[in-house]
């Protein structure tokens, strides 16, 4: 069975300990095989000192069916809102086709099928004044007019990065 997971590359999975429990329960009932790709959206609210590297926000649907391992990655678009990420319209049909293929495998041999849907993004520095005390929130929307469900709220960067030096992050390309 496929599961929905959200990760933030270059950030520790320690963020999962801060996940909003009610959202975790709601996401357990979400199947990446039936969710409408056009409706999925992730909002990453970052401090003004941190950004997301261009083209680094990705959605990956991974699947293992019997001995066949496949991972399909899609670069997420920012439709005018710097904190909102969605599947590019050009990729929606391909992801729907992939969901159909994996659902057929799941129907044929559910015990031999597993996988995950993940979202990753790579942070960058907008300012030398970034602090591990700065806060970040991440939420997901699974329906076109649905509410954003908080994955984690107002967490310090230190909880996500661990004790690290933020100056190791690349600088953001700011026009």
N, C-alpha and C positions, 0 to 999 in steps of 0.2 A: 504494500500500500504506500502511496506517495504522501509525503508530509510537507507542510509549508514551514520554511525556516527563513529567518531574516538575519543576515550578518552584515557587518560593516567592516570591510577589509582594513587591515592594519590596526584594527581595534580588537581588544581581547573579547573572548566569548563571555567574560565576566558580566557583560551587559545583560545576559540572559537572566542573571539572578535578580535583575531589577525590572524584569518584564512585568507589565501590569497583569495580574492573575485573571481578571475577567476577560481580557483580550486573549490570553493564552487559551482559555476555555473555548472562546468563540472560534479561534483559529483551528482548534483541533477538529472542528466539524467542517472546516473548509477543505474541499478537495481541489488541488491544483489541476485536476483533470476535468473539472466541471466549471471552474471559475472562468468568467469571461475575460480573456486577455485585454480587451479594450477597456475594461472597467478597473483593472488593477492599477493602483497608484500608491506610491510611497512618498511620504513627506518627512524630510529630514530637517529639523529646525536646529540650526547651529548658532553658536555665538558669532558675532561680527568678525572675530579674529580668525575663524576657520572657514574654509570653503570645501567644495568637492572638485577634484580634478576633472577637467573636461573629458567627456567620453569614458569616465571610469565607472559610472553607475551601470551595473549589469544585472540582468535577470538570467539565471541558469536553471534549466529544467534538466535534472539528471535522472537517469533510469537504468536499472539493471534488470534485464529480462533473461532468465536462464543464465547463459554464459555471456550474453551480449551486454556490454556496458556502453551507454551513450550519454553525452552531455551536450545540450544545445544552449548557447549563450546569445543573448540579445542585449545590445546597448540600449539603455533607457534614455528617452528624450526628456528635455525640460521644456514643457509647453508654456514659456513666458513667465513662469514662476520659478525663481531660483531654488526653492526648497522642494518643489514637486517633481517627481520622476514617474514617467509612464512608458509603456511599451510603444515604440514607434509605430505609427499607423501601417507602415510598409511591412512590419513584422507580425502583425496580428493574425493574418490568414495562415501564415506558416506555423505559428504557435498553435492555432486551433487545429490544424492538420496533425501536428505532433500529439496534441492531447487525444485526438481521435484514435491515432495509432496505438498509443499507450493504453487507452481505455480498452481497446480490443485485446491487447495482451493481458491486461488485468482480468478481463472476462474469461479468457481462455485458461489462464493458469495463475490465479491470484497469489498462490503461495510462492511462485517463482518470479514475482515482480515486486520491485521496490524502487524507491526513488525519493527525490526532494525537489522543491522549488526554493531557490535562494536569491536574495538580492544583496549585492555587494557594492561598495563605493569607496574610493580612496580619498582621504582628506588631504588638504593642503593649507598652508599658512597664508592668511591675508595680512597679518600684522605680527610684528615682533613681540607684541604684548599679549600673546595667547597665554593662558594660564590653565593648569590642570584643574583649577576650581571653576572654570567656565562651564556652562551647562549645555546639554544637548537633549533633544526629544525626538523620537521616531514614531510615526504612526502609519497605518496602512488602511486603504479603502479597497473593498472587494466588489462593490456595486457602483454603477455609474452615478447615482444620486445618493449613495450611502454616506454615512458619517465616517470620518477617519477614526479608526480604533487605535488607541495608544499602545505601542509595543513597550516603550519605556518613556517616562516623563522626567524632565528636569534633572537629569543625571549629570554629575560632574565628569568632565573628560577623564579625570584620574580613574574613575570606575571602569571606563571603557578602554583606556590605554594602559592602565596600570602605572606603576612608577617609571615613567620614561621621560625623555627629554623631547619636548615638543619641537625644539629647533631642528630635530632630525627630519621633520616633515618637509617636503618640497614647498617652495613658494608657489602660490596661485598665480596663474597668468591673468592679470587684471588689466583690461584695456584702458 
